[in-house]
Amino acid sequence: MRSNNGVFVKIFFTATLVISTLLIATLAFSAEDAKRAELEKKWGIEIQALRISAEGFMLDFRFKVVDPEKAAMLFSREYPPILNHQRSGAKLAVPNTAKAGPMRSTYPPKKGRVYFMLFGNANQVVQQGDKVTIVVGDFRLEDIVVE
């Protein structure tokens, strides 16, 4: 009679590996969900995307307003937005053109609407996959990965 101990050991280790992987993935998603929930609770926005645009010369930050009162700071003319590139320390600003004005909305936000901020990336310092921090007054959003 043959022993099935080897089969049971393989099944045990495979099951342990699968469960560990699922647990790690769940914790990672939970951390991201918690970050999103805190952002919505404190600042009244949902992040939609941060993408490279205009052949790499601009960064397009999109967010949806879920609570206009909490999101008001992001629209204030008093606080110019700054995007900090974490690897190089470069600070990128929102361009303000003579004819079009700032490349972001400064009108009072409306619930449910998606807004944008365009940051200049003239030297193409920020690349896809880089981590950045966006600061507008007291608002601080860290570790955003550029798509």
HELIX and SHEET records of a PDB file:
HELIX    1   1 ASN A    5  TRP A   43  1                                  39    
HELIX    2   2 ALA A   54  GLY A   56  5                                   3    
HELIX    3   3 PRO A   68  ALA A   71  1                                   4    
HELIX    4   4 ALA A   72  PHE A   75  5                                   4    
SHEET    1   A 3 ILE A  45  SER A  53  0                                        
SHEET    2   A 3 MET A  58  VAL A  65 -1                                        
SHEET    3   A 3 VAL A 114  GLY A 120 -1                                        
SHEET    1   B 4 LYS A  91  ALA A  93  0                                        
SHEET    2   B 4 ILE A  82  HIS A  85 -1                                        
SHEET    3   B 4 LYS A 131  VAL A 136 -1                                        
SHEET    4   B 4 PHE A 139  VAL A 145 -1                                        
SHEET    1   C 2 ASN A  96  THR A  97  0                                        
SHEET    2   C 2 GLY A 101  PRO A 102 -1                                        
END                                                                             
